Amino acid sequence: MFLCTHGKEDAERASLPFVAASVAATAGQEAIVVCTIEAVWLGTKNGLDGIESKGLPPLSKTCSDFLAAGGKIWLCGACTKPRGITDTQLAPGATIVGAAKIVEEIAAGAKPVSFA
């Protein structure tokens, strides 16, 4: 479980959780990127457009590779609600989940990794 809190305002911090999660998914591990705070915008249609950090591929490419390897993107429901983000605005592969789902995964053994 890779935690992402940043969006367009910090391309590097937005990209690194997806890079690490993509490596995990490609290696056959279950990998989930959990987007909170401003990162929830990354899970919307066109939310990845133009995000690229020096030395890293465009986030849209990294995310596409991650999803193709079986990765999942979860958007925090408590963070999407005040931003007015609904299911109709989600990009393919993104799902809005509640805190209970995230806690359930951690209780089942998921190890959260944060890029603060």
C-alpha positions in Angstrom: 0.0 0.0 0.0 1.7 3.2 -1.2 0.3 6.4 0.2 0.2 9.5 -2.0 -0.8 12.9 -0.6 0.5 15.3 -3.4 -0.8 16.2 -6.8 0.1 18.7 -9.5 1.6 21.1 -6.8 4.5 18.6 -6.3 5.2 16.4 -9.3 8.0 14.4 -7.6 6.0 13.5 -4.5 3.0 12.7 -6.7 5.1 10.4 -8.9 7.2 8.4 -6.4 4.4 6.4 -4.9 3.3 5.3 -8.4 6.9 4.5 -9.4 7.4 2.3 -6.3 3.9 0.7 -6.6 4.6 0.0 -10.3 7.8 -1.9 -9.4 5.8 -3.9 -6.8 3.0 -4.7 -9.2 5.4 -5.7 -12.0 7.1 -8.1 -9.6 3.8 -9.8 -9.0 2.9 -8.2 -5.7 -0.5 -6.8 -4.8 0.0 -3.0 -5.0 -2.4 -0.2 -4.1 -1.8 3.5 -4.3 -4.0 5.3 -1.8 -4.5 8.9 -2.7 -5.4 11.4 0.0 -5.6 15.2 0.3 -4.6 16.8 -3.0 -3.6 13.5 -4.6 -7.2 12.5 -5.0 -7.2 14.7 -8.1 -4.8 12.2 -9.7 -7.6 9.7 -9.9 -9.9 11.9 -12.0 -10.1 12.1 -15.8 -7.1 14.0 -17.1 -5.8 14.4 -13.5 -2.4 13.1 -14.5 -2.0 15.4 -17.5 1.2 17.4 -17.5 2.7 15.9 -14.3 6.3 15.0 -14.8 9.3 15.3 -12.4 12.8 15.7 -13.7 14.4 12.3 -14.2 11.1 10.4 -14.1 8.7 9.4 -16.8 5.5 11.3 -17.1 3.1 10.3 -14.3 0.5 9.3 -16.9 2.9 6.7 -18.3 3.9 5.3 -14.9 0.3 5.1 -13.9 -0.7 3.3 -17.1 2.1 0.8 -16.6 1.0 0.3 -12.9 -2.6 -0.4 -13.9 -1.5 -2.8 -16.7 0.5 -4.7 -14.1 -2.6 -5.2 -12.0 -2.3 -2.2 -9.6 -5.2 -0.5 -8.0 -5.8 3.2 -7.2 -7.9 4.1 -4.2 -9.1 7.6 -3.5 -10.0 8.6 0.0 -13.7 9.2 0.3 -13.3 11.7 3.0 -10.9 13.7 0.7 -13.0 13.4 -2.5 -16.2 14.6 -0.9 -15.1 18.1 0.1 -13.5 18.5 -3.4 -16.7 17.5 -5.1 -15.2 14.5 -6.8 -17.7 11.8 -7.7 -17.6 8.4 -9.4 -18.6 10.0 -12.7 -15.3 12.0 -12.7 -13.0 9.1 -12.0 -10.3 7.9 -14.4 -10.3 4.2 -15.3 -8.7 2.1 -12.5 -9.5 4.6 -9.7 -12.1 3.8 -7.0 -13.4 5.9 -4.1 -13.0 4.0 -0.9 -13.8 4.7 2.8 -11.4 4.6 5.7 -12.8 1.3 6.8 -11.5 -0.4 3.5 -8.0 1.0 4.1 -8.0 -0.1 7.7 -9.2 -3.5 6.6 -6.3 -3.9 4.2 -3.8 -2.8 6.9 -5.3 -5.2 9.4 -5.0 -8.0 6.8 -1.2 -7.3 6.6 -0.8 -4.6 4.0 2.4 -2.5 4.8 1.8 1.2 4.2 4.7 3.1 2.5 4.6 6.9 2.6 6.5 9.4 0.5 6.1 12.4 2.8 
